[in-house]
Amino acid sequence: MSLRNSPRGTRGAKLLGLAATMLIVCGLTLAAPPAPARADRNQCAPGGPDSASAMPKDLTTVGGIGRDDDDTTPTVEPLSAVDVNALGLGTGGVLTVGTLSDAPPSICVDTTGQFSGFDNQLLMAIAKKLGLQVRFMSTDFSALLAQVASHRFDVGSASVKATEPRRRTVGFTNGYDFGYYSLVVPPGSPIKNFSDLAQGQRIGVVQGTVEESYVVDDLHLQPVKYPGFSTVYGSLKTHQLDAWVAPAALAANLMKPGDPAVVVAHAFTPGDFVAYAVAKDNGPLIAVLNSGLDAVIADGTWARLYSEWVPRPLPPGWKPGSKAAPAPTLPDFAAIAASRHHHSLGPAAPKSTLAQLRDQFFNWDLYREAIPTLLKTGLPNTLILTNSAIVIGLLLGMVLAMAGMSNSRWLRWPARVYTDIFRGLPEVVIILIIGMGIGPLVGGLTDNNPYPLGIAALGLMAAAYIGEILRSGIQSVDAGQLEASRALGFSYPAAMRLVVVPQGIRRVLPALVNQFIALLKGSALVYFLGLVAQERELFQVGRDLNAQTGNLSPLVAAGLFYLLLTIPLTHLVNYIDNRLRRGSPTEHSDKSAEITTSTLGQGMT
C-alpha cells in the first residue's frame, strides 16, 4: 500500500519509522568508529600536586598592587568566641550555600552527584571548624550575588572576585584564592595578546564574571556573553568566537589534547582576591567565616586542598586569610610543572571537524554514564515539576477563564491584568521574581527550599495561557446551547458546568496538550532558583555532566529524554484533533450502515 493511499494512522507510523531509521543511520555514520572508553576525564576530581602548573611567564599585571590590604582584616576572632546562634542563618546550624556546577576544578558536581571543587571543599572544612552543616544549591552566576544579598543564600561560593562594584551589593570574607585570566584563541589566530583584541571581534565571556568586567572596563570592548563556561568554550572550538577571556585554572581544566584551542596570553589583577560572598548586613557571619578560614590555613587544610585541586604558585606577596594568618607551606609547583613538561610527549594531533563533532555529540560511553542519573534524578523531578504545575494551571486557569467572561468588571479586569502580566514577562524573569521576591517571605514554610517555588512559578505562568485557551473554547460554543439548557430547566451554573464548559474544553484539547508540552520544556528554567543535587531536573543533570566532562553528549542525552516525553504528546494532539474533527471509526461505521439501509429500502419501494 502506498503512503498516499494508506490510512492516516498507518501513514504517520511509517513516516515516524522512516525518520527514526534515518536518525539511527546518521548517528551510526557520525559515531563510527566508536569513541574510546572514558575518552573524557572527570573534570570535577582533584588532579593532585602532579597536575601543578607554573606561573605564566607572559603574565600581564592589571590594576594596582596592594588593594588587598585595604579589605583584608588585620586579625580574626578566636574560634572559642564564635556564637553560631547569632549568625543570622536562614536555617539554624546550616549554611545554605549558592554555588555553580559548571566551573571545575573550583566549583562543580562530581560523579556521585555531590557539589565539590576547591571552593566548596574548603567551605565544608571551614564549616566543620565552626560546627555548622552545609547545604549546597546550584544557581546561575548572573543571579548569585542578588540571591545572597536578599538572604536567599547565606553564602555564595563560586570563585567570586571581591571587586569594588560587587562590594556595593554584598559583603566578602577575606581572600582564600587568587585568579588570573587566560586568552584562549583558535590555532593560527592572529591574536597573540590582549592588546590584539579589537572592536568587531567576537570575544566570549561568561555573563556577570570579572572576565566580562575586564573586557568592558579595561579593554573597552563589547564581548559576546554566555550563561556558562562549557557553552563559551564549545563556541570557541567550533570557530564561532575569535577569542575567549577565561579564568586560567578553568581553561586549563577544560582544554584537552587535540582541542582546536590554544592559550596565548595571561593577565593578573592582584588587587581583587577570591572570597566567599555574604549579605552586607550579616557582619557576624563574615567574621565567623574569616575565623574558620584562618583556622584551616593554620592546620594545613587549606594547603592540602589547594595542592589537590588548584596546584599553582602563589603570586609574590600574596597569601590567603587575614594579615595575621600564617603563610601556607606548599610544594614547589613550578618545579613539578617543569619536570612534567620535560617528560611530555608533546601535544596530540589535531582532530578533524567531523571527529570533533562525533566526540562532542556521540560519545556513547558518556551516554551510558548519563542515562542512569537522568532516569533516577532528572526524569522524576521533571515529571513532578510539570504535573504539579499542570494541576495548578488548570485550576487557576479555569478561574481566570470564568472571570474573563464575567459581566462584572471587578472580576474581568483583574483576570485581564493577571493574564497580560504573566504572558508578557519572560519566563525566567517570573521565576526569579517569585524565587527571590516571595522566597524569603515564605522561607519558614518551604524550609528555604526553592523546589515548591519553582512549581508555583510554573503553575502561575501556565494558568495565564490555559485560562485564555479555556476562555476561547467556552466562548466558541454556540449561545443557543446555553439557551436550550436554560429552557430545559437548568440553572445558569448547571448549564455552564454540564453543557457549555465540557463542549468548550473538548474543542481546545489539542491546544491544551500543546501547552502541557511547552510547560514540560519550560521546567528546565527552575534551575535558576537553585536546587540541591537530588532535585535537579533533566536539563540540569545534563548540564552538570557536561561540565564534569567538557562534552556535550550528556546534554544531547537529556534532549533525547525530552523527545521521548514530547513526541508521544505531540502525536496524542494529532490523534485527538483527528478524532474531534472526524469522529470515531465506530461512528463512521454506524453512519455508513444507516446510509446503506436507507438506500436499500428506497430501491425496493
LOFITI-897217 format. One line per field, with one value per residue (C-alpha): residue in three letters; x, y, z. Coordinates in nm, 3 decimals. Layout:
! LOFITI-897217
code	ALA	...
X	X	...
Y	Y	...
Z	Z	...
! end
This chain:
! LOFITI-897217
code	MET	SER	LEU	ARG	ASN	SER	PRO	ARG	GLY	THR	ARG	GLY	ALA	LYS	LEU	LEU	GLY	LEU	ALA	ALA	THR	MET	LEU	ILE	VAL	CYS	GLY	LEU	THR	LEU	ALA	ALA	PRO	PRO	ALA	PRO	ALA	ARG	ALA	ASP	ARG	ASN	GLN	CYS	ALA	PRO	GLY	GLY	PRO	ASP	SER	ALA	SER	ALA	MET	PRO	LYS	ASP	LEU	THR	THR	VAL	GLY	GLY	ILE	GLY	ARG	ASP	ASP	ASP	ASP	THR	THR	PRO	THR	VAL	GLU	PRO	LEU	SER	ALA	VAL	ASP	VAL	ASN	ALA	LEU	GLY	LEU	GLY	THR	GLY	GLY	VAL	LEU	THR	VAL	GLY	THR	LEU	SER	ASP	ALA	PRO	PRO	SER	ILE	CYS	VAL	ASP	THR	THR	GLY	GLN	PHE	SER	GLY	PHE	ASP	ASN	GLN	LEU	LEU	MET	ALA	ILE	ALA	LYS	LYS	LEU	GLY	LEU	GLN	VAL	ARG	PHE	MET	SER	THR	ASP	PHE	SER	ALA	LEU	LEU	ALA	GLN	VAL	ALA	SER	HIS	ARG	PHE	ASP	VAL	GLY	SER	ALA	SER	VAL	LYS	ALA	THR	GLU	PRO	ARG	ARG	ARG	THR	VAL	GLY	PHE	THR	ASN	GLY	TYR	ASP	PHE	GLY	TYR	TYR	SER	LEU	VAL	VAL	PRO	PRO	GLY	SER	PRO	ILE	LYS	ASN	PHE	SER	ASP	LEU	ALA	GLN	GLY	GLN	ARG	ILE	GLY	VAL	VAL	GLN	GLY	THR	VAL	GLU	GLU	SER	TYR	VAL	VAL	ASP	ASP	LEU	HIS	LEU	GLN	PRO	VAL	LYS	TYR	PRO	GLY	PHE	SER	THR	VAL	TYR	GLY	SER	LEU	LYS	THR	HIS	GLN	LEU	ASP	ALA	TRP	VAL	ALA	PRO	ALA	ALA	LEU	ALA	ALA	ASN	LEU	MET	LYS	PRO	GLY	ASP	PRO	ALA	VAL	VAL	VAL	ALA	HIS	ALA	PHE	THR	PRO	GLY	ASP	PHE	VAL	ALA	TYR	ALA	VAL	ALA	LYS	ASP	ASN	GLY	PRO	LEU	ILE	ALA	VAL	LEU	ASN	SER	GLY	LEU	ASP	ALA	VAL	ILE	ALA	ASP	GLY	THR	TRP	ALA	ARG	LEU	TYR	SER	GLU	TRP	VAL	PRO	ARG	PRO	LEU	PRO	PRO	GLY	TRP	LYS	PRO	GLY	SER	LYS	ALA	ALA	PRO	ALA	PRO	THR	LEU	PRO	ASP	PHE	ALA	ALA	ILE	ALA	ALA	SER	ARG	HIS	HIS	HIS	SER	LEU	GLY	PRO	ALA	ALA	PRO	LYS	SER	THR	LEU	ALA	GLN	LEU	ARG	ASP	GLN	PHE	PHE	ASN	TRP	ASP	LEU	TYR	ARG	GLU	ALA	ILE	PRO	THR	LEU	LEU	LYS	THR	GLY	LEU	PRO	ASN	THR	LEU	ILE	LEU	THR	ASN	SER	ALA	ILE	VAL	ILE	GLY	LEU	LEU	LEU	GLY	MET	VAL	LEU	ALA	MET	ALA	GLY	MET	SER	ASN	SER	ARG	TRP	LEU	ARG	TRP	PRO	ALA	ARG	VAL	TYR	THR	ASP	ILE	PHE	ARG	GLY	LEU	PRO	GLU	VAL	VAL	ILE	ILE	LEU	ILE	ILE	GLY	MET	GLY	ILE	GLY	PRO	LEU	VAL	GLY	GLY	LEU	THR	ASP	ASN	ASN	PRO	TYR	PRO	LEU	GLY	ILE	ALA	ALA	LEU	GLY	LEU	MET	ALA	ALA	ALA	TYR	ILE	GLY	GLU	ILE	LEU	ARG	SER	GLY	ILE	GLN	SER	VAL	ASP	ALA	GLY	GLN	LEU	GLU	ALA	SER	ARG	ALA	LEU	GLY	PHE	SER	TYR	PRO	ALA	ALA	MET	ARG	LEU	VAL	VAL	VAL	PRO	GLN	GLY	ILE	ARG	ARG	VAL	LEU	PRO	ALA	LEU	VAL	ASN	GLN	PHE	ILE	ALA	LEU	LEU	LYS	GLY	SER	ALA	LEU	VAL	TYR	PHE	LEU	GLY	LEU	VAL	ALA	GLN	GLU	ARG	GLU	LEU	PHE	GLN	VAL	GLY	ARG	ASP	LEU	ASN	ALA	GLN	THR	GLY	ASN	LEU	SER	PRO	LEU	VAL	ALA	ALA	GLY	LEU	PHE	TYR	LEU	LEU	LEU	THR	ILE	PRO	LEU	THR	HIS	LEU	VAL	ASN	TYR	ILE	ASP	ASN	ARG	LEU	ARG	ARG	GLY	SER	PRO	THR	GLU	HIS	SER	ASP	LYS	SER	ALA	GLU	ILE	THR	THR	SER	THR	LEU	GLY	GLN	GLY	MET	THR
X	0.000	0.144	0.181	-0.072	-0.347	-0.273	-0.488	-0.375	-0.251	-0.055	0.097	0.205	0.356	0.550	0.680	0.782	0.957	1.135	1.255	1.377	1.565	1.732	1.835	1.985	2.174	2.305	2.402	2.590	2.761	2.879	2.969	3.188	3.446	3.324	3.485	3.741	3.626	3.641	3.755	3.679	3.828	3.620	3.697	3.535	3.808	4.132	4.432	4.678	5.019	5.137	4.899	5.070	5.119	5.382	5.305	5.284	5.591	5.383	5.166	5.041	4.954	4.631	4.542	4.728	4.902	4.822	4.447	4.404	4.543	4.256	3.995	4.183	4.119	4.425	4.322	4.019	3.820	3.928	3.706	3.628	3.446	3.221	2.847	2.682	2.337	2.396	2.490	2.157	2.133	1.817	1.814	1.973	2.301	2.302	2.493	2.274	2.524	2.459	2.716	2.771	2.804	2.992	3.328	3.571	3.805	3.684	3.308	3.135	2.926	3.119	3.022	2.828	2.603	2.766	2.881	3.258	3.562	3.824	3.589	3.319	3.557	3.729	3.395	3.295	3.623	3.556	3.201	3.330	3.557	3.252	3.023	2.789	2.630	2.639	2.359	2.466	2.224	2.306	2.220	2.328	2.623	2.435	2.176	2.406	2.503	2.145	2.031	2.297	2.202	1.835	1.930	1.815	2.158	2.373	2.694	2.790	3.068	3.165	3.524	3.381	3.637	3.577	3.572	3.463	3.141	3.041	3.108	2.822	2.586	2.731	2.999	3.303	3.523	3.900	4.055	4.108	4.235	4.351	4.295	4.429	4.286	4.384	4.336	4.224	4.205	4.174	4.504	4.660	4.475	4.645	4.551	4.865	4.798	4.523	4.638	4.541	4.175	3.974	3.623	3.448	3.597	3.376	3.525	3.349	3.296	3.056	2.797	2.849	3.211	3.521	3.632	3.335	3.428	3.790	3.691	3.439	3.610	3.981	3.985	3.680	3.530	3.188	3.208	2.971	2.810	2.732	2.549	2.810	3.175	3.119	2.900	3.153	3.435	3.222	3.158	3.531	3.610	3.356	3.510	3.207	3.436	3.764	3.881	3.775	3.885	3.870	3.966	4.308	4.252	3.917	4.054	4.342	4.093	3.856	4.117	4.218	4.490	4.370	4.122	4.131	4.225	4.548	4.632	4.837	4.847	4.762	4.660	4.651	4.460	4.633	4.402	4.090	4.114	3.866	3.634	3.300	3.007	2.777	2.491	2.631	2.417	2.540	2.871	2.875	2.873	3.156	3.363	3.298	3.391	3.712	3.792	3.727	3.940	4.240	4.190	4.203	4.508	4.684	4.620	4.730	4.384	4.394	4.735	4.622	4.305	4.489	4.754	4.490	4.257	4.434	4.811	4.991	5.242	5.106	5.168	5.459	5.348	5.001	4.865	4.514	4.327	4.375	4.701	4.770	4.719	5.037	5.172	5.079	5.352	5.316	5.518	5.735	5.467	5.691	5.950	5.680	5.536	5.881	5.957	5.632	5.688	6.037	5.890	5.596	5.548	5.406	5.056	4.818	4.747	4.458	4.125	3.917	3.593	3.390	3.587	3.529	3.155	3.147	3.333	3.122	2.777	2.805	3.031	2.847	3.041	2.909	2.558	2.584	2.714	2.446	2.134	2.117	2.137	1.887	1.649	1.690	1.714	1.629	1.321	1.127	1.190	1.091	0.765	0.693	0.753	0.546	0.250	0.222	0.230	-0.035	-0.274	-0.220	-0.251	-0.577	-0.744	-0.636	-0.680	-1.047	-1.098	-0.932	-1.142	-1.470	-1.364	-1.262	-1.615	-1.790	-2.015	-1.860	-1.560	-1.434	-1.378	-1.297	-1.027	-0.813	-0.819	-0.714	-0.429	-0.303	-0.305	-0.128	0.148	0.219	0.202	0.404	0.704	0.979	0.954	1.300	1.204	0.888	1.077	1.342	1.082	0.890	1.203	1.385	1.087	0.843	1.103	1.234	0.877	0.777	1.115	0.971	0.708	0.938	1.248	1.422	1.378	1.312	1.151	0.795	0.856	0.958	0.633	0.435	0.610	0.548	0.186	0.116	0.268	0.075	-0.252	-0.231	-0.207	-0.450	-0.706	-0.706	-0.728	-1.025	-1.198	-1.169	-1.304	-1.603	-1.689	-1.678	-1.978	-2.296	-2.507	-2.807	-2.660	-2.690	-3.037	-3.160	-3.023	-3.197	-3.521	-3.495	-3.482	-3.107	-2.976	-2.704	-2.419	-2.550	-2.587	-2.233	-2.091	-2.278	-2.331	-2.121	-1.786	-1.744	-1.802	-1.558	-1.285	-1.331	-1.274	-0.944	-0.794	-0.520	-0.422	-0.416	-0.186	0.044	0.057	0.149	0.438	0.561	0.535	0.738	1.023	0.988	1.052	1.422	1.427	1.368	1.743	1.780	1.630	1.897	1.836	2.009	2.165	1.871	1.621	1.786	1.564	1.672	1.840	2.040	2.160	2.280	2.437	2.628	2.760	2.857	3.061	3.223	3.341	3.363	3.149	2.804	2.690	2.518	2.314	2.216	2.115	1.895	1.745	1.656	1.459	1.262	1.191	1.071	0.825	0.711	0.681	0.406	0.223	0.255	0.102	-0.165	-0.259	-0.285	-0.494	-0.731	-0.765	-0.841	-1.099	-1.271	-1.292	-1.381	-1.537	-1.454	-1.440	-1.748	-1.950	-1.847	-1.945	-2.287	-2.349	-2.243	-2.482	-2.766	-2.699	-2.683	-3.005	-3.180	-3.061	-3.165	-3.504	-3.553	-3.453	-3.718	-4.011
Y	0.000	0.341	0.620	0.828	0.568	0.439	0.538	0.842	0.641	0.395	0.676	0.860	0.543	0.480	0.836	0.818	0.489	0.626	0.929	0.709	0.489	0.793	0.923	0.587	0.559	0.915	0.858	0.540	0.710	1.002	0.782	0.532	0.443	0.431	0.666	0.506	0.417	0.705	0.941	1.242	1.251	1.363	1.731	1.753	1.549	1.666	1.631	1.637	1.805	1.617	1.828	2.150	2.442	2.714	3.083	3.208	3.394	3.626	3.741	4.098	4.281	4.481	4.733	4.838	4.609	4.647	4.699	4.361	4.521	4.768	4.494	4.216	4.215	4.259	3.960	3.740	3.636	3.311	3.012	2.982	3.317	3.215	3.207	3.009	3.111	3.476	3.433	3.525	3.196	3.113	2.770	2.737	2.548	2.516	2.721	2.746	2.797	2.910	2.765	2.662	2.325	2.408	2.562	2.283	2.249	2.529	2.462	2.163	1.849	1.521	1.181	1.094	1.400	1.596	1.957	1.963	2.154	2.356	2.637	2.405	2.157	2.446	2.588	2.248	2.235	2.585	2.488	2.180	2.400	2.610	2.316	2.402	2.184	2.287	2.264	2.345	2.465	2.520	2.850	3.074	3.307	3.611	3.567	3.454	3.785	3.915	3.592	3.632	3.997	3.900	3.624	3.355	3.204	3.258	3.228	3.248	3.004	3.047	3.178	3.528	3.806	4.074	4.376	4.723	4.722	4.389	4.519	4.764	4.464	4.207	4.168	3.942	3.733	3.751	3.603	3.230	3.224	3.449	3.429	3.539	3.541	3.335	3.447	3.141	3.151	2.902	2.770	3.003	3.309	3.647	3.736	3.687	3.915	4.108	4.419	4.250	4.237	4.498	4.608	4.382	4.064	3.810	3.788	3.538	3.579	3.438	3.694	3.858	3.745	3.955	3.849	4.039	4.343	4.319	4.317	4.601	4.827	4.770	4.676	4.894	4.628	4.470	4.093	3.811	3.699	3.335	3.176	2.906	2.818	2.497	2.683	2.956	2.703	2.493	2.805	2.876	2.521	2.547	2.881	3.088	3.306	3.481	3.464	3.367	3.559	3.281	3.203	3.044	2.741	2.666	2.699	2.464	2.215	2.230	2.214	1.866	1.745	1.777	2.057	2.340	2.599	2.747	2.984	3.278	3.524	3.577	3.873	3.915	4.160	4.134	4.380	4.162	3.835	3.546	3.528	3.399	3.639	3.714	3.962	4.304	4.327	3.993	4.104	3.828	3.557	3.727	3.745	3.380	3.260	3.463	3.287	2.948	3.035	3.127	2.803	2.580	2.771	2.719	2.343	2.280	2.200	2.494	2.390	2.028	2.122	2.382	2.128	1.873	2.096	2.408	2.350	2.661	2.905	3.193	3.544	3.722	3.893	3.732	3.481	3.370	3.466	3.762	3.953	3.755	3.414	3.207	3.172	2.825	2.571	2.448	2.220	2.372	2.370	2.537	2.259	1.989	2.151	2.182	1.815	1.702	1.921	1.774	1.425	1.533	1.360	1.675	1.777	1.535	1.558	1.792	1.626	1.678	1.873	1.554	1.380	1.676	1.668	1.292	1.321	1.615	1.477	1.098	0.974	0.653	0.596	0.927	0.834	0.518	0.724	0.993	0.780	0.625	0.968	1.113	0.827	0.829	1.203	1.414	1.238	1.209	1.574	1.693	1.497	1.624	1.986	1.955	1.760	1.974	2.289	2.145	2.090	2.447	2.583	2.400	2.502	2.865	2.881	2.782	3.054	3.309	3.191	3.229	3.565	3.683	3.611	3.767	4.069	4.220	4.435	4.365	4.007	4.068	4.334	4.154	3.844	4.052	4.221	3.887	3.732	4.027	4.030	3.658	3.621	3.935	3.880	3.633	3.306	3.348	3.688	3.549	3.256	3.487	3.733	3.458	3.282	3.592	3.809	3.567	3.309	3.499	3.570	3.203	3.061	2.924	2.727	2.593	2.549	2.779	2.512	2.664	2.347	2.444	2.797	2.653	2.457	2.766	2.981	2.728	2.684	3.059	3.108	2.814	2.945	3.263	3.064	2.789	3.049	3.208	2.869	2.767	3.104	3.086	2.731	2.813	3.125	2.927	2.720	2.845	3.064	2.851	2.566	2.775	2.899	2.547	2.425	2.705	2.626	2.267	2.391	2.401	2.682	2.901	2.737	2.389	2.471	2.601	2.308	2.027	2.155	2.454	2.403	2.034	2.126	2.417	2.204	1.935	2.191	2.315	1.984	1.998	2.349	2.236	1.944	2.178	2.400	2.097	2.026	2.385	2.356	2.034	2.208	2.523	2.323	2.340	2.707	2.622	2.567	2.947	2.933	2.697	2.328	2.069	1.781	1.544	1.798	1.856	1.812	1.667	1.977	2.047	1.688	1.704	2.045	1.920	1.613	1.840	2.049	1.741	1.605	1.907	1.710	1.789	1.426	1.441	1.741	1.556	1.259	1.493	1.624	1.270	1.229	1.543	1.396	1.070	1.273	1.529	1.320	1.091	1.401	1.560	1.256	1.248	1.603	1.495	1.190	1.397	1.660	1.393	1.225	1.551	1.653	1.317	1.120	0.765	0.474	0.324	0.636	0.625	0.257	0.328	0.615	0.401	0.125	0.373	0.513	0.162	0.056	0.370	0.325	-0.039	0.049	0.313	0.074	-0.183	0.055
Z	0.000	-0.091	0.160	-0.028	-0.010	0.339	0.638	0.834	1.134	0.916	0.714	1.030	1.172	0.853	0.842	1.208	1.149	0.843	1.041	1.325	1.081	0.923	1.267	1.362	1.034	1.062	1.424	1.341	1.049	1.259	1.552	1.369	1.479	1.841	2.089	2.319	2.668	2.916	2.642	2.862	3.209	3.504	3.545	3.889	4.056	4.219	3.992	4.283	4.303	3.993	3.784	3.901	3.664	3.675	3.698	3.335	3.216	2.998	3.287	3.240	3.563	3.551	3.823	4.133	4.379	4.747	4.731	4.904	5.220	5.225	5.260	5.441	5.817	6.046	6.258	6.338	6.641	6.806	6.734	7.104	7.087	6.797	6.869	6.589	6.717	6.631	6.265	6.103	5.913	5.722	5.890	6.232	6.230	5.848	5.591	5.282	5.001	4.645	4.408	4.048	3.884	3.565	3.663	3.759	3.939	4.167	4.173	4.018	4.076	4.095	3.957	4.274	4.234	4.520	4.497	4.510	4.386	4.573	4.682	4.814	4.978	5.156	5.272	5.412	5.605	5.745	5.841	6.020	6.231	6.320	6.392	6.102	5.837	5.470	5.216	4.860	4.592	4.228	4.063	3.777	3.830	3.699	3.978	4.260	4.420	4.414	4.581	4.851	4.906	4.951	5.200	4.959	5.030	5.337	5.135	4.769	4.674	4.309	4.287	4.324	4.298	4.559	4.331	4.439	4.229	4.384	4.735	4.680	4.663	4.905	5.168	5.136	5.358	5.346	5.035	5.000	4.641	4.361	3.990	3.657	3.307	3.006	2.647	2.451	2.071	1.782	1.638	1.382	1.512	1.455	1.815	2.027	2.323	2.498	2.313	1.984	2.084	1.894	1.805	1.558	1.704	1.879	2.229	2.454	2.829	3.089	3.192	3.531	3.576	3.631	3.283	3.144	3.356	3.239	2.872	2.912	3.169	3.098	2.729	2.643	2.416	2.391	2.441	2.349	2.676	2.755	3.051	3.121	3.072	2.877	2.630	2.558	2.518	2.283	2.071	2.053	1.941	1.660	1.547	1.643	1.858	1.782	2.145	2.495	2.805	3.064	3.424	3.384	3.607	3.447	3.093	3.173	3.313	3.016	2.740	2.630	2.391	2.034	2.105	1.846	2.109	2.245	2.530	2.402	2.694	3.060	3.276	3.654	3.876	4.215	4.387	4.381	4.573	4.551	4.854	4.977	4.929	5.226	5.271	5.367	5.680	5.815	5.963	6.228	5.959	5.770	6.088	6.173	5.825	5.847	6.176	6.020	5.717	5.934	6.131	5.821	5.699	6.032	6.048	5.688	5.545	5.305	5.171	5.127	4.937	4.730	4.632	4.536	4.336	4.203	4.238	4.113	4.269	4.476	4.342	4.513	4.833	4.845	5.096	5.195	5.512	5.742	5.778	6.096	5.928	5.879	5.528	5.394	5.321	4.964	4.732	4.462	4.194	3.937	3.969	3.946	3.634	3.476	3.549	3.392	3.088	3.047	3.009	2.796	2.464	2.303	2.205	2.043	1.672	1.591	1.512	1.202	1.227	1.182	1.458	1.692	1.624	1.681	2.010	2.128	2.045	2.008	2.286	2.369	2.692	2.823	2.712	2.921	3.214	3.184	3.132	3.484	3.651	3.405	3.484	3.863	3.927	3.623	3.488	3.820	3.907	3.560	3.582	3.935	3.833	3.516	3.651	3.965	3.754	3.520	3.813	3.936	3.584	3.512	3.837	3.830	3.452	3.481	3.742	3.509	3.214	3.404	3.548	3.200	3.068	3.366	3.323	3.636	3.565	3.920	3.807	3.441	3.483	3.746	3.527	3.227	3.418	3.553	3.208	3.047	3.309	3.318	2.941	2.875	3.104	3.008	3.197	3.353	3.495	3.655	3.805	3.953	4.085	4.261	4.386	4.509	4.595	4.754	4.859	5.164	5.279	5.285	5.385	5.708	5.519	5.248	5.468	5.216	4.953	4.607	4.471	4.577	4.450	4.112	4.095	4.192	3.930	3.653	3.759	3.773	3.427	3.283	3.429	3.219	2.895	2.996	3.108	2.763	2.592	2.804	2.761	2.383	2.382	2.603	2.406	2.080	2.193	2.026	2.255	2.168	2.373	2.689	2.596	2.525	2.857	3.045	2.859	2.984	3.342	3.410	3.627	3.478	3.679	3.599	3.229	3.214	3.412	3.237	2.882	2.775	2.953	2.852	2.486	2.511	2.670	2.405	2.132	2.280	2.394	2.125	2.235	2.600	2.524	2.330	2.638	2.851	2.613	2.645	3.024	3.020	2.839	3.048	3.367	3.278	3.385	3.751	3.795	3.814	4.165	4.296	4.355	4.567	4.376	4.437	4.296	3.958	3.654	3.317	3.180	3.495	3.519	3.158	3.219	3.523	3.341	3.053	3.297	3.451	3.117	2.888	2.640	2.501	2.484	2.829	2.715	2.398	2.617	2.824	2.500	2.396	2.719	2.635	2.291	2.446	2.653	2.396	2.077	2.221	2.344	2.000	1.833	2.102	2.000	1.638	1.734	1.950	1.679	1.419	1.640	1.720	1.356	1.201	1.487	1.594	1.348	1.521	1.449	1.083	1.060	1.214	0.975	0.678	0.786	0.818	0.472	0.320	0.487	0.374	0.016	0.005	0.138	-0.128	-0.405	-0.302	-0.300
! end
